[in-house]
Amino acid sequence: ASPGEIERMLAEPAARRWPAGLLALVGVAALVAGAWWTGRRTAPVAGDAWPGDTAHLALGAPEADARPSLAVFPFADMSAEGDQAYFSDGITEELLNVLAKVRELKVAARTSAFAFKGQGLTAQELGDTLRIRYLVEGSVRKAGDRLRITAQLIDTRDGSHLWSEQYDRRMDDVFAIQTEIAEAIANELRVPLGLDEGDRLVSPTDDLEAYDLYLAGRARMRERGASVQQAVNLFEAAVARDSNWAPAWAGLAESRATLPWYLPGRYAERPWAENLDAAERAAERALALDPANASAWVALGNVHRERRDWEPAEAAFEKALSLDPDNVEAHHQYAEFLGNVGRLDEALVASRRALELDRAPIRLNIVALVAMLNERYDEALAAFDEADAIDPLDHLGFLRYNRLRVYVEIERWADARDQVGKLDTTTGDELRAALGEWPAGEPPNVEFAARLAELDPTLGAILFMKLGERERALEALVPYGDSRYGERTRIWQAALEPLYDEPEVQAILRKSNLEGRRPKRAAR
């Protein structure tokens, strides 16, 4: 405004001010509506269209998210025997889940904060590392039916304590305590809870033994590997005690859908069929009890994805994200879905969103794989480097192997040879036995490629392509189309693209309900 203009406007009679103001408001509304409509009409859609192709990623790009950011650091176990760590960790995760329901807060996922448990980092160091402004920490002491929980909110910029409280209650007050802490933090940060009428921050159970079993099941799921079967058993025990508690059913659904990846002979059909059926039943039971349980929708999406029922899978993931825009597992699993169907540019956005919420090795792995599929090899290797810094022993069991995929794709033969030497799985032992006289810096011979193809059809086919053995690459791919369940992402690696019109590859795509699809990569 020019000098004096505002004063002159205010001096006008109301009868003259209101029409102009209303016209301006209508103009702004029209401009916003027009921009929204244009954005919808002109936004690029990756891949060939099918129903549901238009994916609306929750909250869009991470850098556009200006909400207050916080992390919940693992609460200390203060029990007399020091044997309640699983309970204090479970309380931490439950509080994290409660805070994540406050839409105006951006909450880092559990694994981000837990990765630094016991390292003695200051609040400022955690803030810089996790890229969060606020930190919630505290302690838990459980003795009989008594519970003492302390909690405090810290500003990571200067380490100042903004709020703290101690709760001495009976065990059956544990759910009320979680709600009170979330309400106090939201009040301190001046953000609304944002709940619809009838919504609750906490889904309680009247059976505290079921709650204890549920927390133990969550702990086993985080470990993966053989612990997934233990998680299934614990969640089944929890629902046996309280068959009307949705979170326990959702946990059972997630663990059942995950279990086949950790069973011997994981591509055998029977374990997949049985566990996916059980996961679907558990997810549907959870949703019958609580239609807004995002974890149950994620589990249902996983079930449909592994069966290669792509449309209902996407609908389930989008439902989960609409209910919980910060659900890191939803973003992660949706990224895997998008990678499976060849929408690689969208998969990159979704995987980066998961990583923004949770800089854990499992998230870095999906970013690396999706970046590789988009031919962004520097980004892929940088993600693997960060994962290796967090988990140098590769407890996930596949980071080193997936890095090998990148080295073979970009023909860094010396690095690929060294990477084979770092593999510590059965696959690694077999590949080292076949290594032979592979000279450093040169591609391996066809005998090694053949052995690799027996263990991993797509990676063997890629190596054959690098060696100029097109027909052997096609032959190596055939077994990849035989499995009825599991991922289809690897077929979209760039080295295999010259083979897409071949009958062998078309047969794989047809069996995977992907006939006619082509990968859509992000612009570089």
C-alpha positions, 0 to 999 in steps of 0.5 A: 500500500502507498503511504496513507492508503490503508488509513484512507480505506479504513476511513471509508464507510462500511457500506463502501468497504464490504463490497470491495472486500467480498469481491477480493475474497471471491477473486482469491477463492476463484484463483485457488480453485482454478489453480487446484483444477489446473493442477489436477488436469495437468499433473503428470500420471506415471505409467500407463493409465489404469483405474487408480493410477492417480496417486495422491501422496500424503502431504506431497513433497517432504520439504513442503512440510512446515509442521513442528517436528519431534521425535520420541526417544526411548523411555528408560527402563527404571524397573528394579530388576531392569528387565522391563525394557520391552515394556518401556520401549513399547510405551515409547512406541505407543506414545509415538503412535498417539502423537502421530495422530495429531495431524499438526505435528510431524513425528519421526518414526520409531526406528529413527530415534531407537537407532541412537538408543544408548549412544549418549547423544545430547538433545542438540545432537539428536535434533541435528541428526534426526532433523527434528526441532523437539524431543520427547524423552522420559522413563518408565517404572513398572512394579506389580500393578503400579506404574510411574511414567515421567516425560519431558519435552525438550527444544533441541536448539538449546536443550531447554525443557519446555514441559515435564510431568510425572504420572504415578498411577495404576497399570490400568491408567496407562492409556489415559497417561498416553493421552494426557502426555499427547494433549500436554505436548500439543498444548505446549506447541500450540497445535490442535489435536485435530480429531473428528467427533468420536475419534480418540488418540488411544485405542485401549484394551481392558485386558492388560495382559493382552496389552503386554503381549501386544507390546512384546509382539511389536518388539519381535516384529522390529527384529524381523528374521526368526522373530517374526514367527514369535511376533505371530504367536504373541499377537495370536495370544493377545487376540485370544485374550481380547478379541475385540481390540483392533490394534492386536488384530492389526499387528497379527495382520502385519506379522502374518503378511511379513512372515513368508519372507523369513521362512525357508524356501520363501518362494514356495506357494503354500506358506505364502497362500496360508499366511496371506489368507490369515493376514487378510482375515486379521486385517478385516477383523481389525477394520471391522472393529476400527475402520480407521486403523491405518496399520490394518489398511497397510497390512491389507495393501501388502496382502493384495500386493503380494498376490499381485492384485494391484488395484485393491492394493493401491486403494488400501495404501491410499486409504491408510495414508488418508487416515495417517499421512505420517504412517512411515510403513504406509509410505514405505510399502506404497513405494514398494507397490509403485516399484512393482508396477513400474511407476518408478518416478512415483516410487521415488517420491514415496520412498523419499517421504518414508525416509524423511519420516524415518532415517532407518536402514530399512527405509534407506534400502528402499530409497536405494533400490528405487533410485537404482531403478530410476538410474540414479546410481549416486543416490542409491550408493549414498543411501547404502553408505548411510545405512552402512554407517547406522548398521555396519553389520547389516542386521537386515541381511540384504543391504550388502547384497542389494549394493552388489546389484547396483555395482553390477548394473553400473559395471563397477567390477572391482567393487562388485568383486569386493562386495561378493567377499563381504556377503555373509549369507548362504548366498555369499558362500555360494557366490564366493565358491563360484568366484574362481579367477575373476580378476579385479576390475574385469567382468566375471566369466559366464560360469559365474553368471550362470551360478548367480542366475541360479541364486537370483534370476534377474541379477544373473540375467543382468550380468549375462546382458553385460557380458553380451549373452542375450539368449542366456539372459532370457533363459535365466529370467524364465524361473522369475516368472514362475513364482506366484507371490512376492516382488516384481520390482527387479524386472524393471532394472534398466539393463533388462529393458532391451528384453521387454518385447521378448516372449519370455519377458512378456510371459513374466509380465502376463503372469504378474498381471502387468502385461503391456506395462512399461517402466516410467522413470523420473526425469534426470 
